[in-house]
Amino acid sequence: MIVHILFAFVRLWTGPSQEDAEACIRLGQEKYQKADYDGAIAAFGRGIELDPKNKRCYHGRGLAKSKKRDLRGAVEDYRKAIELDPNWAEAYVDEGLAYFGLKSYRDAIGDFSQALELDPKLAAAYCYRGRARTELRDYEKAIHDLTRALEIDPKMIEAWLARAWARYLQDDNDGAVADCTKAVELDGKNPDALLLRGKARYYQGKYKDAIADMDRVLELDLRCVDAWYHRGLARMAGDEYADAIADFTKAIELDSKHNRAYRWRAEAKYFANDYDGAIADGERAKGLSEEDGHTYRIVGLAKLAKKDYPGAFEEFQLGVIIDPKNKYLWCDYGYFHLRLGEYSRAIGKYGKAIALDSRYVWAYSGRADALRLAGDSKGALADCARAIELNPDFKRAYWVQGLTLYDSQDWNTASRVFLKIGALDAKDDYARLRLFLIRARSGERESAAAELRKYLAGRQSKEEGDWFGLLGSFALGERSEADLFKAAATGDRKTPDEKKCEAYFYAATLRFVSGDREGAMGLFQKCLDTKVDHFDEYHSAKAEIAAQRK
């Protein structure tokens, strides 16, 4: 008995014990499971003191250090564990994850590759190597690795999400949606899968589906800034400006330095005709990030709408200096010159946008508009044709094409173009009215009136006063010129001058159709006297006067 007690006493004081190290491992694991990472580090550290060659102690301490974000310390411990057992595949994976957290992606790939040499069926190693390759923009190899991970473990949600992310970054939104959908099938409450699917659906142009995904994310986490922000983007795309503003506002409440939320809220306010609000948000966005040319673009457009032409010019000029490769900025800079009647400068700016992206249809349609107004109908039609070739459903190009043909009085071709616009957008009021005018001038007023009457009967306007409804009734002879001009004197969504511009143009055209050429010319001139030169009716009136003077 005395000898046994003495032996135990000597063990306590004289050196390492495998049994004591194992006790430290058990204690460390217990602490780790309870998220007491400091306690786990201490326990595993004690185990190392007792048994310096115990790989599990180093590995366990590395795991705890990783949780504490001491990634360099974790790498040191994982490296020691690997030195003690060079064939330990899981240790290579964990060291690779630490390197991944340190953004040392090539080192991470090396570790994951070593793990796979030791165990070719280690799905986690394929998954994380794929993620590291995604960070290095080696998307093809990343997708290959992630596909291999899923072949080994089809229920590995992280691999589905990682492959979805790699595909999303390659603009493969269809593939991203498919992978996210699989992840959602495995876990219907996975916010990352729903969020990424919503983003991909936004870029697919499926805005309602994107909003539905963001709704589900917000049901799970009302503090998800990204969900508020991207739902705002989807609502913007659907012209739901008030709702978009509300979503961007919520994102800003959660993250007061979210410059993109300020920038997009500025754009939403611009389209909602809140130009002062757009400028204020734009200035706030610029204060957070001066490198974003889009912000200068929106502030410039808002100042243009307020007729602050020097201020708008300064915004566009600064914008292209800061962000010279921003095609959207150059395109709207062209629109600025277009609004000022500086057509040659507008053509040049649109040309800059096209030089940056030869497939940018908005730049072609903008340049076509400038060429049309500069009197170059042939050039305008060529640019419209190019835009339509690139996007056969691009309504704006058809609209400029139709106006060019209308102002050239090519009624047959113009009629076909406005019919196409109606097919693309069955609710385009003004395309219907132009088509009525074309057919009336072609001697088909009675049949044109029947079609317009049918369209108006099926139209449901939510606009108070329904200005277009009044224009339509006037065109059908159901309202008098006096009624039309009286209604034009009051503003709503359009200013009185804007409404007068339209009223004089349509009244003049119908007088012309009725044979009252002198009365028509007088009203066309009144249309020009409104100086509403940003309306198509103004320029069509100008073309009518020029045609009659030939």
N, C-alpha and C positions, 0 to 999 in steps of 0.2 A: 504494500500500500504506500509506504513512504517513497519507494523508488518510482512508482507511477506518478505520484504528485510532483516529484522533483523533475521528471521527464516533461510533464506538461508545463511546468514553470520555465524550464529551459527553452521549450518550443516557443513560448510566449515572447521570449526576449532575444532569442538568438537568430531568427531568420525567417525567410518566406515559407509559407505553407500553401500548398495547392488548395486544401480545403478552405482556408481562410480567404484566399482569392476568389474562390467560387461563391463564398458567402457575400463578398463585396459585389460580385457580378449580380447576384440575386437582388441585393439591396439596390444597386444601381438601376436595374431593370424596373424594380418596383417604383423607385423615385421617378424614373423616366415616364412610366405609364401614368403617373399622377401629375405630369408636367412640372415636376420639381427638378428642373434641369441643373440648377446649381448643386442640389443634393446628389443628383446622379453623377455629375462630374467629380464631386468629392469622393463618392463611393468607388467609382471606377479608378480614380487616381490612387486611392488607398490600395485597391487591388493590384495596381501596377507596382506600387512600393513593395508589396508582399511577393509579387511574382512578375518581374520585369519582362518575362517572355510569354506572357499570357495575351495572345492576340485578341481575345474577346474583350479584355479590359480596354485595350486601345481602341478597338472598334466601337464599343459602347460609349466611351468618352467622346469619340469623334461624332457619333450621332447626337449626343447631348450638346456638344459645342455647335453643331450645325443648327440646332433648334435655337440656340442663343445668338445666332448669326456670327459666331466666331469661326468663319469659314476657313481662314488660314490655319487657325489652330486645329480645326477638324481635319484639314488636309494632312497636317503633320502626323496626327494620330492614325489616320487611315494608311498613310505611307508606312508607318511603323508596323501596323497590322499586316500589310502586304509583304514587308520584308520578312516577317515571321512566318508567313504562309503565302508564297508567290502564286499559289494555285487557287486562291480564294476569290471566286468570281464576284460575289456580292460586295466584297470590300472595294473592288475596282469600280463597281457601279456607284457605291456611296461616295467614293473619292471623286468620281466623275460628276456627280451631282453637286458636290462642293465647288468644284471648278466651274460648273455651269453657273452657280450662284455668284461666283467672282467674275463672270463674263469671260473666263478663259476657255472659250469654246473649243479651241483646237486641243488643249490639254484634256478637256472633257471627252472629246471624241476618241482620243487615244486610250483613255481608260475604258470607255464603253466597248471599243474594239477589242481590247485585251480580254474583257469579260466574255465577249462572244467567242473568242478563240477557245476559252476554257469551257464555255457552256453555250453552244449555238442555238439553244432553244430558250434563251433567257429573254422573254418578251420585253421586260423593263429596259434592258440594255438597248434593244432596237428602238424602243420608244424614245428614250432620252437622247440617243445618238441622232435620231431624226429631228428632235427638237433643237439640238445644238447645230445641226446642219441648216435648219431653218433660220437660226439666228445669223448664220454666215451667208444666207441667201442662196444656198446650194439646194434649191427646192426640189429638183429632180431626185437627187440622192435622198433627201429628207423624206419625200413621199414614198420612195422605195423602202426605206427603213421602217416607216410607220405602217406600211402595208404588210411588211413581214411580221411586225409585232402583232397585228390584228389577225394574221393567219394562225399565229401561235395561240393568241388569246382574243377571240372575237368579242369578249365582254369587257375589254380593257377601255373604259370610257376615256381615260387620259389620251390614249392613242387615237381614238376617233376625233377628239377635240384637237389634238396636235396636227393631225392630217388635215382637218378642216381649216385650221389656221394657215398651214402652208399653202393650201389651195386658194384660200381667200387672198393671201398676199400675191398670188399669181393671177389674180382677177378671175379665177375659176369659181365663180359664185355658185354655179349649179353644183359643182363637186362639194363645195363648202356646206351648202344647204343639206345635201344628201348625208354627209358625215355627221353634221350636227343633229339631223333628224334621228340618225341611229343612236347617237348619244342620249337624246331625249327619250327614245324608246326604252333605253336601259335605265334611265333616271329622269323621270318627268319633272323633277324639281331641281334640275341642275341649272343654276343661273348662268354659268359660263356658256353652256350649250345654247340656251335660249337667246342670250345676248348676241353671240356670234352669228347665230342663224338669222336673227333680226337684222344685223348689219349686212349680211350677205343678201338677204331679201330686199333690203333697201337698194342695193346696187343692181339687183335684178329688175328694179322698177316695180316690185310688188309691195307697194307702200302700205296697203292695208294689212298684209300678212306681217310685214315688219313691225307695224304698230301693235299687232296682236301679240307678237313675241315679247316686245318691250313691256306690254301690259303685264304679262306673266312674270317677267323679271321683277317688276315693281311690286307685284303681289308678294314676292319672296323677300324683297329688300327695297324698302322705300328710299334708302340712302344711296342707291346705286346711281352715281352721277352719270355714268356712261349711258345708262338706260334712258334717263331723262333727256340727255343730250341727243341721242340717236332717235328717240321718238320725236323730238322736235324737228330733226332733219326730215324724217318721213312725213310729218305733217306739213312741213314747208313744201315738200315736193307735191303734195296733194292740194296746195293752195289754202291750207287751213292755218292762216297766219295767226289768228288770235290764239288758237290752241298751241301752235308752235312757240309763240312768245311766252306763253305760260310754262311750257316745258323748259325752255332755255332759262327762264327766270328761276325755276326750281333748281336747275343744275348750278346756276350762279350762287344761289343761297347756300348750296352744299359745298361749293368750291368757288370762292370769291376771286380766284386768280385763273379761272377757266377762260382764257382769251378767245378760244374758238366759240364758246357759248355766247360771249359778248358779240363776236363778229357776226354769227348767224342770227342772233336776236336783232342786230342792226339791220340785217338784210330782210328779216321778217317785217320789221317796222317800216322799212322802206316800201315794201310791197303793200303794206297796210296804209300807206300814205302818211305815216307818222315820221316826217322827214327830220324834225328836230330830235325825236327819240333815236332815230337811226344814227344821226351825227354824234349824239352823246355816247351811245354804245360803241360806235366806231372809235371814238377818241379814247374810250376806256380800253378797248382791245389793243389799240396802238400803244398805250402806256404799258401794257403787259408784254407785247411782242411787236416790235417795230418792223420785223422782217416779213410780215404777212401782207403781200400786195393786195390780197382780196379786200382787206379792210379799207385801204385807200380807195379801192374801186367803189365800194358801197358808199363811203362818205362822199366821194366825188359825185356819184349818181344822185345822192340826197341833196347835195348843194346845187346840182344842176336843176333838180326839180323845184328848188326854191329860187331859181334864177340867179343864184350867186355864181355867176360865170367865172370871175377871177378865182374864187375859192375852189370851184370844181376843177378848173385848169391846174391849180397848184396840187390838188390831191392826185390827179392822174399823172402829172409830171413827176412828183415825188415817188409815186407808186412804181413807175417803170424804171426809175433809177434804182430803187431798192430791190425790185423783183422783175428784172428785165425779160425773164423767160415765162412770164405769166400770160398765157394766151387770152385768158378771160379779161385781164386788165387792158391789154391792147385792144381787144374787141370793144369794150365799153368806152375806151378812149376814142375810138372811131365814132361811137354813137354820140359822144360829147360834141365832136366836130360836126356830125350830121345835124344835130339839133341847132347848132349855130349857123347852119347853112354853109359851112366850110367843107364843101364836098371833096375837093382834091385832097385835103388833109385827112378827111375821114377815110377816103379810099386808101391812102398810105398807111394809116393805122390798122385798118382791117387787113391790109397786105402783110403787116408785121405779124399779126395773129396767125394768118395762113402759113407764113414762113415757119412759124414754130410748130404748127400742126396742120399739115396739108389735108387733113380729114375733118377739120373743125367746121361743121356746117353752119354754125351761127355766124362765123366770120364771113363765109361766102354770102349768106343771106343779107348780112349787114352791108357788105361791099356792094351787093346787087342793088340795095336800096339807095346807096350813095350814087352809084352809076345812073340809076333811074332818074334821080332828082337832078343830076348833072346833065341830063339829056342824052345819055349813052344807053339807049334801049337795048342795043345789040349786046353790049358788055353786061348789062344787068341780066338779060335772059341767059347768057352763057354761065354766069355765076349761079343763077337759080338752078340751071340744069345740072351743074356740078354738085350742088348741095343735094338735089333730089336723087342724083345717081348714088351719092354716099348714103343717103337715108330716104328711101322712097316714101316714108310716112312723116316727113318733116314738114309740118303745116306752114311754118313761117316762110319757107322757101316758096311754097305754092302761093302764099298770100302776096309776096313781092312780085312773083311772076304774074299773078292775076292783075295786080295793080298796073304793072308795066304794060300789059296787053290792053287793059281797060283804057289807060291814058293814051295809048296809041290807037284806040278805037278799033282794035282787032276783036270784034265782038264774038265771032265764032270760037276762036281759040280761048278767049277770056272766059267764055261760058263753060267750056270743058274744065278749065282750071278751077273755077269756083264750085263746080259740081264735085270735083275731087276734094276740095276743102270740106264741103258738106258731108262727103262720105267719111272723111277722117274725123270730123267733129260735128256730129248731128245737132249740137247746140250752139253752133257759131252763128249768132244773130246777124252780124254784119255781112258775112258771106252770103246769107240768104237774101239780104237786101240788095247787095251788089248784083247778084244773079237776077233779081227782079228788074233792076235798072237795065242790065244788059239786054234781057229779053224784050223789055218794053221798047228799047231803042232799036231793036231788031224787028219791030212790028208784031211782037207776040205778047202785047200787054195783057190781053184778056186771060190767056192760059197762064201767064206768069202770075197774075193776080190770084188766080185760083190756087196755085201752089203756095203762094205767100200766105193766103188766108188759112189754108190747111195747116201750115207751119205755126202760125200765130195761135190757132185754136189748140194745138197740142203743147204749146209753150207754157211753162209755169214759172213766172218771175217772182223772185223774193225781194226784188228791189222796190222800195217805196216810190210811188210816182210812176214807175215803169216807163222810163224815157224811151226805150226802144219800142215798147208796145205802142206808144203814141206815134213814133216814126212810122211803124208798120201800118197803123190805122190811117195815117195821113196818105201813105203811098197807095192804099186801097181806095182812097177817096172818101173815107168815113169820117175824117176830121179835116177842118179847114186850115189854110195857111195861118190865119189869125190865131187859131187855137195852138198851132205848133209854135209860132213865134212868141206867144204869151208864155207858154210852158218853158221855152228856152231861156227866158229872162230870169228864172230862178235856178239856183245851184243845188246840187246834192253831191253825188260822187263825182260829177263833172261840174266845172265852173260854168257860169252863164255864157262866157265867151266860147267855151268849148261846145256847149250845146247849140249856140247860135251858129257856129261854124258848120256843124252837121245840118242844122235846120235849113240854112241858106243853100247848102249844096244840094240836098235832096229836093228841096222845093224848086231850085233852079233846074235841076235835071228833068223833073216832071213837067215843068213849063216848056222845056225844050221839046220833050216828047209830044206835048199838046200843040206844038207849032208856035208858041210864043217865044221866039228867039230873042227879041229885045228884052222882054221881062226876065228871061233866063240869064242873059248876060249881066243884067243889073244885080241879080241875086248872087251870081258867081262872084262878082266884084265885092259884094257885101261879105261874102265868105272870106275873101282875102283880107278885107278890112278888119276882121277880128284878130288878125296876126297870130292865129293859133297854128303856127307852122309845124307843130309836131303831130298834127292830125293828118291822116291820109286824105280826108275830104278837102282839106286846104289845097294840097298839091294836085288833086284831081280837078278842082275848080281852076287852078292856074293852068293846067293842061288844056282844059276846055276853052278858056279865053284865048290861049295861044293858037289852038286849032282853028278857031273862028276868025282869027286875024289873018290867017294864011290866004 
